[in-house]
Amino acid sequence: MEPVIRVEDFCKTYRNGTMEVRAVRGVSLDIFPGEFVAIMGSSGSGKSTLMNTIGCLDRPTSGRYLLDGVDIGRLNRDQLADLRNRKLGFVFQGFNLLSRTTALENVELPMLYSRPLLPAREQNQRAMKALELVGLRDRTDHHPNQLSGGQQQRVAVARALVNHPKVLLADEPTGNLDTRTSIELMGVFQTLNDQGITIVMVTHEMDIASYSKRKIVMRDGMIRSDEAVARRLHAPDELTKLEAEQKAIQLT
């Protein structure tokens, strides 16, 4: 099986006048279809720079990055934007939903940039299917201010899935969510991953990383560890535990 993401001796150096900051230093990494990978590290570890490159939002200073076998270093700006739109879906800490449009319309937005442009009926069907995947089929006509934070993030996940990407990239997706909603979102991710969707997630929370299958820890621009999650958390079990804890607190 070929990796969907291959990073070879990736280095990224930022220059500010005469100063150089080596954000990533010689990282090599393969991620295969169907994996659920968490990338961790403190501020300045290089995890965000690595994620930006995986997301085709930046290019290596040296080394190579291949997305589904395509060397992004050989692409011009338009080709890179097309590849990103076809192969990747993005979920961010902020939901980034348009406030005056419905959940369905928010999910349809990425398809407006598809080439060739899909017929309106197919756009609608795809958006409905994506919302169904994240459990929001009954919220299609709701605006963001009519949805909870967790529901808004689910809309963002549906939007990321609507173009059938090879990889779902999630950057601190639970950063604005409470504990229960975070667990519910990880349950959505686990269900999607079980269906074959490749997920790469940046997080600084150890418990959130424990819902993934593989954990990569970065420090000082290098990978310090890369291993399978030894004690993987499962969202339904954790929700049951949380409910029991909350009930016990109410009884005391």
Buried (B, 14 or more C-beta within 10 A) or exposed (E): EEBBBBBBEBBBBEEEEEEEEBBBBBBEBBBBBBBBBBBBBEEBBBBBBBBBBBBBEBBBBEBBBBBBEBEBEEBEEEEBEBBBBBBBBBBBBEBEBEEEBBBBBBBBBBBEEBEEEBEEEEBBEBBBBBBEBBBBBEBBEBBBEEBEBBBBBBBBBBBBBBBEBBBBBBBBBBBBBEBBBBBBBBBBBBBBBEEEBBBBBBBBBEBBBBBBBBBBBBBBBBBEEBEEBEEBBBBEEBBEEEEEEEEEEEEE
